[in-house]
Amino acid sequence: SGCGTFTFLSSAVAAVSGLLMGYELGLISGALLQMSSILALSCKEQEIIVSSLLFGALFASLTGGFLIDRFGRRLAIITASSLLVLGSLILLPYESYGILIVGRIAIGISISLSSIATCVYIAEIAPQHRRGLLVSLNELMIVIGILFAYISNYAFASVSHGWKYMFGLVIPLGALQAIAMYFLPPSPRFLVMKNNDEAARKVLERLREISDATEELTVIKSSLKDEHQYSFLDLFRSKNNMRARMLVGLTLVFFVQTTGQPNILFYASTVLKSVGFQSNEAASLASTGVGVVKVVSTVPAMVFVDQVGSKTFLCIGSSVMAVSLVTMGLVNRNIHVNFTNVCRSQSPEDFFLQRPGNLTAVTNGSLKDLFASMASPERLSFDAQRSPDVARTGELNRTALAGGKSTTGSHMESGEVPVLLKWLSLASLLVYVAAFSIGLGPMSWLVLSEIFPGGIRGRAMALTSSMNWGINLLISLTFLTVTELIGLSWVCFIYTIMSLASLAFVIVFIPETKGCSLEQISMELAKQKYVKTPLCWMSQRREKLVPVELAKREKEQLY
């Protein structure tokens, strides 16, 4: 009971923000190929275009929380959708590096604001026994958006100015979401915060499909009575253990980024081409497979989270991620992947030549051979002076250019990768993606939407989101440099260590919240013993203590 058609419909419309966010995150890898050739972008300029979205997202996460708490979750989603439409429209008519930056920043602000507001909105309208399912719906929409982006990249790769079609596809959907959200109800908890109890009661009755929601409204009012008095600085004070809660939230999003999923995702095609999926079509289809795995893996996590619990899924996901990352690192250590030279050795016009119709001459070449066969001798000489690895690549490329083969007969030197290693690398990547999609992907945002009081939930989520985008930006700007210095295999090993650290953190500090209302969770986490006792023991006491505390609160309010 309590999760009727209207509640699910409201959650689904709000979760369209996740679809738009996933699409924009996955889109740039394909669109950048065409934009770079048209605008003759250097590698640094390409990195800035990619990172400009993250700059916008970081800015929105620092300021968006106040908008969400002051004007409401629904209005924030409407604003974000409108801004996404505006940012996409800016990109279409112009072919300018500066305009690209402005448009991408606007899109970054949009997806960051909507990601915070959507999680809070869904968590506050959902009944407690279906909150995990409905909040995880947002993550499912994100991975579906990423899959659609991969498909779009593949579909428009050989179309003239195809990147404009890629960016333009989200405009109708963003406009429709903004219109639909206008007709959906505000969060009942937000209405209570604004002392509009009668409207909150009507919204609850409509969401729960019952004739009298007084009981649930009383519990919400009891919990929010003091919570709306929180200030932003209270997040860093010991009052009601807010500082401890904030540290838990910040550490959780730290592990979301430092376990490597965003970068592995962004560079999936490049990694796959380096390990033997040689043509653009093969790499694109393989990366589309990554998108399919993300969608398929998220579904069981979303369906069973209310029965199994978010903590259990977090533990399973972190464990499997560690195993798959070790495998990936060992495989890449044998392949000796170094794909950073690709960006440095290619010229802008090479992107036109990478279209499917122009690959026939180099179907049997490696990624390095492909780009080098299009490079000039002068460029190869320049690269050869920079590093021994690039010098060897240049020699291979001159061999490929002449139509010959390497004289050493080595698999690595000829650009060929053993079949076993190629498929083992793909399998470990898919398992890694699947593990993230059942663990840190959906569950971290579910936990964040639960552990903060309603009166300051928007600002708390915004602060954790700023940590998320900030680390994402830092890692994205340094990933190629670090990979070149220590190699992709050691990057995988570092991600393995972070996955194991996240497992230990989840076991000790993350509470199991399945079956509890937001008010029950907030009340339990406000107790002093929350700081003194590991949170893993909280679930054992929750069922006995929380109902008693709620009963006491309700009696005090009645008398």
Salt bridges, closest charged atoms under 4 A:
GLU24 OE1 - ARG104 NH1 3.65
GLU47 OE1 - LYS44 NZ 3.14
ASP69 OD1 - ARG73 NH1 3.16
ASP69 OD2 - ARG459 NE 2.78
GLU95 OE2 - HIS161 NE2 2.70
GLU95 OE2 - LYS164 NZ 3.75
GLU124 OE2 - ARG73 NH2 2.85
GLU124 OE2 - ARG457 NH1 2.64
ASP197 OD2 - LYS221 NZ 3.21
GLU198 OE2 - ARG201 NH2 2.23
GLU205 OE2 - ARG201 NH1 2.54
GLU216 OE2 - ARG208 NH2 3.10
ASP234 OD1 - ARG237 NH1 2.86
ASP383 OD1 - ARG386 NH2 2.38
GLU395 OE1 - ARG398 NH2 3.37
GLU450 OE2 - ARG131 NE 3.01
GLU484 OE1 - ARG344 NH2 3.16
GLU519 OE2 - ARG189 NE 2.82
GLU524 OE1 - LYS527 NZ 3.18
